[in-house]
Amino acid sequence: GVSDELWARYETYYERQAYEGAFDGPRLLAAMSRRSEYRASACLYLAQRDHLVGRGLHFFPGIAHEDNLFTFALLMDAERVAHSPVALYGRRVRPDSIVTAGSRASAARGYFVTWIEMVRLLHGRDFGDPEVTSQVATVVQSILTATRRNLSRLPSEEIDRLAAIDGYADAAALHLVVRRSWSDDRARRRLDRQLKTARAAQLAAPPAAEPVAE
């Protein structure tokens, strides 16, 4: 029941190359991100219960796309991880799932909360490797991009509602970043529409008469 376009998007989405040996979590995330193969789906990760309990890891309540935050936190605190390219389960892609049919407002809220919590998780961390730091930052940046993409078509009131999610100053600062980017996106689209209207009017105008020499 899903479109051919959606099916094609997921057909090879979970395929990865081999990652030999053991890593710590941030380095495996960085290696996968470098190849554009990092996937946040929690179904792709097996974790020891002691690690989950000891780190207090759980899904953030009440948000959509919660795998993004859970898996990121899981890997940031993992001291030893490995990857096995074995297909252990099949995913059913449904047209009415949260991922394929969720509202933009719900998605924007989930991504915004995830972005705040990711930034907090990284506070004061030094991975000791600029490339790892860069790739981890790239994953966090992708969540900001997803936040902006889902907010861009929403009314101003939805942007205001995000401010009430978290009352801490760091969240308020990040909310200002999102609001500014929303305003910039609106201004850019308005300018694009004006340019298209001007071009259309120019094309529709009759050609100017050539001057006749006497």
C-alpha positions, 0 to 999 in steps of 0.5 A, spaced: 500 500 500 505 504 499 508 508 493 513 506 489 517 512 491 517 510 498 518 503 497 524 505 493 527 509 498 527 503 503 529 498 498 537 499 500 536 503 506 539 498 511 544 496 507 551 497 510 558 495 508 562 491 513 565 494 519 571 489 521 573 489 529 571 493 535 570 500 536 567 504 542 560 507 540 562 514 538 567 511 533 562 506 530 557 512 529 563 516 526 565 510 521 558 509 519 556 517 518 562 518 514 559 513 509 552 515 510 550 509 513 549 511 520 541 509 521 538 510 528 533 505 528 533 501 535 531 495 531 538 495 528 542 494 535 543 489 540 545 492 547 546 488 554 541 490 559 546 492 564 549 497 560 542 500 559 540 500 566 547 502 568 546 508 564 539 509 565 537 509 558 530 509 555 526 512 550 524 519 551 516 519 552 511 523 548 515 524 542 515 522 535 522 519 531 524 517 538 529 512 535 534 518 533 535 520 541 535 513 544 540 510 539 545 516 539 545 516 547 546 508 546 552 509 542 555 515 546 556 511 552 558 505 549 565 503 550 565 496 546 561 495 540 561 491 533 557 491 527 555 484 524 552 485 516 547 479 518 539 480 516 536 478 522 529 481 521 524 484 516 521 491 516 514 492 514 513 499 511 506 501 512 503 507 509 499 510 515 505 509 520 508 515 524 514 515 519 510 515 513 504 519 515 506 522 521 504 530 522 509 535 521 508 538 527 509 532 531 515 530 527 518 537 528 517 537 536 520 530 536 526 532 532 527 539 536 527 535 543 532 530 540 536 536 538 536 539 545 538 533 548 543 531 543 547 537 544 546 536 552 549 529 551 555 532 548 556 537 553 564 537 555 565 531 551 572 530 548 573 524 543 580 525 542 579 525 534 577 531 530 574 526 525 570 523 530 568 529 533 566 532 526 562 526 524 558 526 531 556 533 529 554 531 523 549 527 525 546 532 530 546 537 525 542 532 521 537 533 526 537 540 526 535 540 518 530 535 520 527 540 525 527 546 520 524 542 514 518 540 518 517 547 521 518 550 515 511 549 512 508 550 519 504 557 522 508 561 527 504 559 532 507 552 532 514 555 533 511 558 539 509 552 542 516 549 541 518 554 546 514 551 552 517 544 551 523 546 555 524 551 560 531 551 561 536 557 558 540 552 553 533 550 550 531 557 549 537 559 546 536 553 541 529 555 540 531 562 538 536 559 533 530 555 530 525 561 530 530 565 526 531 559 521 524 559 520 523 566 519 529 566 514 526 560 510 519 564 510 523 570 507 527 566 502 520 562 499 517 569 499 523 572 495 522 566 490 515 567 489 516 574 487 522 572 482 517 567 479 512 572 478 516 577 475 519 572 470 512 570 468 510 577 467 516 578 463 515 572 459 508 574 458 509 581 456 509 583 448 515 584 445 517 591 444 517 594 437 523 595 434 525 602 432 524 604 425 530 608 422 528 614 417 
